[in-house]
Every structure is written in C-alpha cells, then in structure tokens.
Amino acid sequence: MLTSSRPQVDHWRAFRDRVRDAGRDERANLLATASAQVRRDVLTMIERAGLGHVGGDFSVTDILVTLYAAVLSVEPAEPDWPDRDRLILSKGHSAAALYATLASCGYFPATELATFMAPLSALNGHPDRTKVPGVETNTGPLGHGLPVGVGTALAARLRGSSARTVVILGDGELQEGSNWEAAMYAAHQQLGSLTAVIDRNGLQQGARTEDTNALEPLADKWRSFGWTVAEVDGHDHAALADVFSASTPDRPTAVIAHTQKGHGVSFMTDRVEWHHRVPTGEELALARAELSR
C-alpha cells in the first residue's frame, strides 16, 4: 500500500482553503489551472505506459478536481478517517485521471504516477482499494459502482455519520441494468447523502451511446426512479461546485454532467477513436502545448 506525501498534503490543504475562500470566478480559474495540470500528468502517464483511456480521463477530470478541491470532506493524510466522504469511480477505466487527482491531494507521492500500469505497480489500469489510498472500492466491470455506493451510503446512515457518497458513472455504463436496480433502492431508502454523477460525454467504446443503445430522455429516467436531477456543463468548474453543494436530504441526486471525451485538446475532443488510443510523439507535443495555454 502506498503512503501519503505530507508536503503534498499540506500544499493541497492550502489550495483547498484558497478555492473555498475565493469568489466564484476566481474559484473557477483556480480549478481550471489544477485540471490542466492533471490532464498533463495523464498524458505523461499514458505516454510512459503505452496504454490508457485518454478520452474518458479528460472528460471526467474537471469533475474529479472540483470534487476533491472544493466539495468533498476528506483527509489524504488519514485516508481511512471514518467520517470521510466517499468517492467511487465506477468508470474505472479512467483510473489515470483519478490517480493524478489523488496524487495532487497527497494520498501518495506524485513520483508514483511514473509507474502507471507497469509490472508490480500499485497503479493498475483499474483502481484497486487494497493498493491505492483514497480508492474506496475496486472498479472496472461496469455497473458495479452505484450498487456499492448505495451500500456505502446505507452503512454511513447506520453508523450515524453524515458522510456523503459520490459515485461517478460513465454514460455508456448506464446500459447495465444493475444501475437501475440500485437507483430504485436508493430512492426507496431516501438516501439524500448519495450523489450519482453521470459523465455524459455521449460516446462509448466504438460509437455514440445514442447509436448503440439510446439513453435519452436520461433526466426523465432518473426522475421516474425518484431522484432529484440536475444538469450541468461538466467542464464549468463554478457550475459544478454549485450543483455539488446543493442537497436534498430526503432523496438521492443525479447530476448529469455534459462533457466531451478528450476535452482540453482540440483534435481529441468528441472523437470516439480517443477512447483508448495512445497519442503519437507529434500529437503529444501538440496536446501539451494546448494544455499549457
């Protein structure tokens, strides 16, 4: 198991305090800068590994950075703190974005990112809770994160804890029926502490979701299961912070975050081939230049 980096934890705490004390526009600028760094880190990880899912990593980055820097109550130096909020990345193939975000918080040294997907590395292609502090449950097979999140939220209630549970789902993942069984039970249990964030980038491996197995009207589906629904631009940090801060104590919340695969790099944006394509040397240089502007 990796251990926390105290200097990075202190840096993240100072950054978090600055984000929370800032006005709306300044907060958005701070979070955008942090997101660009996470995307640059992801590029480097995938370049070294020769593997990865850059498209989905970039669609979810702004969501992850906003949650860890502006919303979640967590302590990277004490990752097992009982009353921490829990984040479950159900779309586990976007592990690189999660790892880069966790490293920025100090859950483990950033130097570990260089081992991404290497033999014997803790940073596998899908998150492993037994190896990486800050990972709440193993994910990879799609459709498992939300059922686990429902159990996690129920467990917090039984402990008398007010901790939140946030589950990030891919939109293509919603084609798995287990999500809807979990959604039905979460509403039945009135789990106001549970938030499902749908990374609605409109693409899945090989095609658009609406061409594969249409999801729309997606918001109406969640409402029909008894959830409060919010829709937001998933790359607007200020809007994300606002919607994550809202609460409905007697029912779970679904946040449909409209995103783009490959967001941040022009030639990757909304292009299905970047689901898990690895950039060439020339493409990496162009991508880094765009992410450094």
WOSULMO-V501636 format. One record per pair of residues at least 24 apart in sequence whose C-alpha atoms are under 6 Angstrom apart, sorted by the first residue. I is the first residue (numbers start at 0). GAP is how many residues later the second one is. D is the distance in whole Angstrom. If there is no record, write none. Layout:
BEGIN
i: [I/I]
gap: [GAP/GAP]
d: [D/D]
END
This chain:
BEGIN
i: [0/1/1/2/3/3/3/3/4/4/4/7/8/8/11/15/27/27/34/35/37/41/51/52/52/54/54/54/54/55/55/56/56/57/57/58/58/58/58/58/60/61/75/78/82/83/84/84/84/85/86/86/86/87/88/89/89/89/89/90/90/91/91/91/92/94/94/106/141/142/142/142/146/163/164/165/165/165/166/167/167/167/168/169/169/170/170/170/171/171/183/186/186/189/189/190/190/191/191/191/191/191/193/194/194/194/195/196/196/197/197/198/199/199/199/200/200/200/226/226/226/227/228/228/228/229/230/230/230/231/232/232/233/233]
gap: [130/106/130/105/73/102/103/104/101/103/104/98/96/97/93/53/209/210/27/255/62/54/224/222/223/206/207/219/220/38/205/37/40/204/205/200/201/202/203/204/36/173/31/55/80/79/78/79/80/79/78/79/80/79/79/49/55/78/79/78/79/34/47/48/33/31/32/26/31/33/35/36/35/29/29/28/29/30/29/28/29/30/29/28/29/27/28/29/32/37/41/39/64/60/61/60/61/56/57/58/59/60/58/57/58/59/58/57/58/58/59/58/57/58/59/58/59/60/24/25/26/25/24/25/26/25/24/25/26/25/24/25/24/25]
d: [4/6/6/5/6/6/4/4/5/5/5/5/6/4/5/5/5/5/6/6/6/6/6/5/4/5/4/5/5/6/5/5/5/5/5/6/5/5/6/6/6/6/5/6/6/6/5/5/6/5/6/5/6/5/5/6/4/6/5/5/5/5/5/5/6/6/6/6/6/5/6/6/5/5/5/6/5/6/5/6/5/6/5/6/5/6/6/5/5/6/6/5/6/5/4/5/5/6/4/5/4/4/5/6/5/6/5/6/5/5/6/5/6/5/6/5/5/6/6/5/5/5/6/5/6/5/6/5/6/5/6/5/5/5]
END
